[in-house]
């Protein structure tokens, strides 16, 4: 699962994102994807998503479903 490929990200999956305010530090925030905001199929810095709690950021890691 590549966080740079839009096809690997679906609403409802668990991910770690980097918020705009945390880009300098790289601090990640965990959550569940509500909406995919990036229209292109690939983005070098990660696909931008909105989490169910409303926060927006770029996906850094995708949690594997067990």
DOLO-879827 format. One record per residue: x, y, z of N, C-alpha, C in turn; residue in three letters. Coordinates in steps of 0.05 Angstrom, whole numbers. Example, Ala and Ser with C-alpha at 12.3 -4.5 7.8 and 13.67 -1.06 7.14 Angstrom:
+--------+---------+--------+---------+----------+--------+--------+---------+--------+------+
: n_east : n_north :   n_up : ca_east : ca_north :  ca_up : c_east : c_north :   c_up : resn :
+--------+---------+--------+---------+----------+--------+--------+---------+--------+------+
:    264 :    -114 :    156 :     246 :      -90 :    156 :    264 :     -66 :    156 :  ALA :
:    257 :     -45 :    142 :     273 :      -21 :    143 :    258 :       1 :    157 :  SER :
+--------+---------+--------+---------+----------+--------+--------+---------+--------+------+
This chain:
+--------+---------+--------+---------+----------+--------+--------+---------+--------+------+
: n_east : n_north :   n_up : ca_east : ca_north :  ca_up : c_east : c_north :   c_up : resn :
+--------+---------+--------+---------+----------+--------+--------+---------+--------+------+
:     17 :     -24 :      0 :       0 :        0 :      0 :     18 :      25 :      0 :  UNK :
:     15 :      41 :    -21 :      31 :       65 :    -24 :     14 :      90 :    -19 :  UNK :
:     22 :     106 :      1 :       6 :      130 :      8 :      7 :     152 :    -14 :  UNK :
:     24 :     147 :    -35 :      25 :      166 :    -57 :      6 :     159 :    -79 :  UNK :
:     -6 :     135 :    -78 :     -25 :      127 :    -99 :    -53 :     130 :    -89 :  UNK :
:    -69 :     145 :   -103 :     -97 :      149 :    -96 :   -113 :     123 :    -95 :  UNK :
:   -107 :     104 :   -113 :    -121 :       79 :   -114 :   -118 :      62 :    -89 :  UNK :
:    -97 :      67 :    -73 :     -92 :       51 :    -49 :   -107 :      62 :    -24 :  UNK :
:   -120 :      85 :    -28 :    -134 :       99 :     -5 :   -164 :      99 :    -10 :  UNK :
:   -179 :      89 :      9 :    -208 :       88 :      7 :   -220 :      99 :     33 :  UNK :
:   -244 :     112 :     31 :    -257 :      121 :     55 :   -261 :      97 :     74 :  UNK :
:   -257 :     102 :    100 :    -261 :       82 :    120 :   -235 :      68 :    129 :  UNK :
:   -213 :      72 :    115 :    -188 :       59 :    123 :   -174 :      76 :    144 :  UNK :
:   -157 :      63 :    160 :    -142 :       77 :    181 :   -115 :      85 :    170 :  UNK :
:   -107 :     111 :    175 :     -83 :      121 :    164 :    -69 :     140 :    184 :  UNK :
:    -44 :     146 :    178 :     -29 :      167 :    192 :    -25 :     190 :    173 :  UNK :
:    -32 :     214 :    181 :     -29 :      237 :    163 :    -10 :     258 :    176 :  UNK :
:      1 :     276 :    160 :      16 :      299 :    170 :     -1 :     323 :    164 :  UNK :
:     -9 :     337 :    185 :     -25 :      362 :    182 :     -7 :     384 :    172 :  UNK :
:    -19 :     404 :    159 :      -4 :      427 :    148 :     14 :     440 :    169 :  UNK :
:      3 :     443 :    193 :      18 :      456 :    215 :     42 :     439 :    224 :  UNK :
:     41 :     413 :    219 :      62 :      395 :    228 :     82 :     387 :    206 :  UNK :
:     80 :     400 :    183 :      98 :      392 :    160 :    127 :     396 :    167 :  UNK :
:    134 :     417 :    182 :     162 :      421 :    189 :    173 :     400 :    207 :  UNK :
:    157 :     390 :    226 :     166 :      370 :    245 :    161 :     342 :    236 :  UNK :
:    141 :     338 :    218 :     135 :      311 :    208 :    118 :     295 :    228 :  UNK :
:    107 :     309 :    248 :      90 :      295 :    268 :     65 :     284 :    254 :  UNK :
:     58 :     259 :    260 :      35 :      247 :    247 :     11 :     246 :    266 :  UNK :
:    -12 :     245 :    253 :     -38 :      243 :    267 :    -53 :     219 :    256 :  UNK :
:    -63 :     202 :    273 :     -78 :      178 :    264 :   -108 :     184 :    262 :  UNK :
:   -121 :     170 :    243 :    -149 :      174 :    240 :   -160 :     156 :    218 :  UNK :
:   -186 :     160 :    213 :    -200 :      145 :    192 :   -208 :     163 :    169 :  UNK :
:   -203 :     155 :    145 :    -208 :      171 :    121 :   -238 :     175 :    117 :  UNK :
:   -246 :     200 :    114 :    -274 :      207 :    107 :   -276 :     214 :     78 :  UNK :
:   -258 :     232 :     68 :    -259 :      241 :     41 :   -230 :     242 :     29 :  UNK :
:   -228 :     236 :      4 :    -202 :      239 :    -10 :   -203 :     266 :    -25 :  UNK :
:   -184 :     283 :    -19 :    -184 :      310 :    -31 :   -167 :     314 :    -55 :  UNK :
:   -147 :     296 :    -59 :    -129 :      298 :    -82 :   -143 :     285 :   -106 :  UNK :
:   -145 :     300 :   -128 :    -158 :      289 :   -152 :   -139 :     272 :   -169 :  UNK :
:   -113 :     278 :   -170 :     -95 :      263 :   -187 :    -91 :     235 :   -175 :  UNK :
:    -82 :     216 :   -193 :     -79 :      189 :   -184 :    -53 :     184 :   -168 :  UNK :
:    -34 :     204 :   -169 :      -9 :      201 :   -154 :     -1 :     229 :   -145 :  UNK :
:     11 :     230 :   -120 :      22 :      255 :   -110 :     47 :     248 :    -95 :  UNK :
:     70 :     261 :   -102 :      96 :      254 :    -90 :     97 :     258 :    -59 :  UNK :
:     81 :     276 :    -48 :      82 :      281 :    -20 :     60 :     266 :     -4 :  UNK :
:     44 :     251 :    -18 :      22 :      236 :     -6 :     -5 :     248 :    -14 :  UNK :
:    -25 :     231 :    -14 :     -52 :      239 :    -22 :    -65 :     254 :      1 :  UNK :
:    -77 :     277 :     -5 :     -90 :      293 :     15 :   -118 :     282 :     21 :  UNK :
:   -124 :     279 :     47 :    -149 :      268 :     56 :   -161 :     285 :     79 :  UNK :
:   -187 :     281 :     83 :    -201 :      292 :    107 :   -208 :     268 :    124 :  UNK :
:   -201 :     270 :    150 :    -208 :      249 :    169 :   -237 :     253 :    178 :  UNK :
:   -247 :     232 :    192 :    -275 :      233 :    202 :   -278 :     256 :    222 :  UNK :
:   -257 :     264 :    236 :    -259 :      286 :    255 :   -255 :     313 :    243 :  UNK :
:   -251 :     314 :    216 :    -250 :      340 :    202 :   -222 :     350 :    196 :  UNK :
:   -202 :     337 :    208 :    -174 :      346 :    203 :   -166 :     338 :    175 :  UNK :
:   -148 :     355 :    162 :    -139 :      350 :    135 :   -109 :     349 :    134 :  UNK :
:    -99 :     329 :    119 :     -70 :      326 :    116 :    -63 :     306 :     95 :  UNK :
:    -37 :     302 :     91 :     -27 :      284 :     71 :    -21 :     257 :     84 :  UNK :
:    -29 :     235 :     71 :     -25 :      208 :     82 :      5 :     201 :     81 :  UNK :
:     15 :     192 :    103 :      43 :      182 :    105 :     44 :     152 :    108 :  UNK :
:     25 :     140 :    122 :      25 :      111 :    125 :     -4 :     101 :    124 :  UNK :
:     -8 :      78 :    113 :     -34 :       65 :    112 :    -32 :      40 :    131 :  UNK :
:    -50 :      38 :    150 :     -50 :       16 :    168 :    -63 :      -9 :    154 :  UNK :
:    -49 :     -31 :    155 :     -59 :      -56 :    143 :    -82 :     -66 :    160 :  UNK :
:   -103 :     -74 :    145 :    -126 :      -85 :    159 :   -121 :    -114 :    167 :  UNK :
:   -129 :    -121 :    191 :    -123 :     -149 :    200 :   -147 :    -166 :    198 :  UNK :
+--------+---------+--------+---------+----------+--------+--------+---------+--------+------+
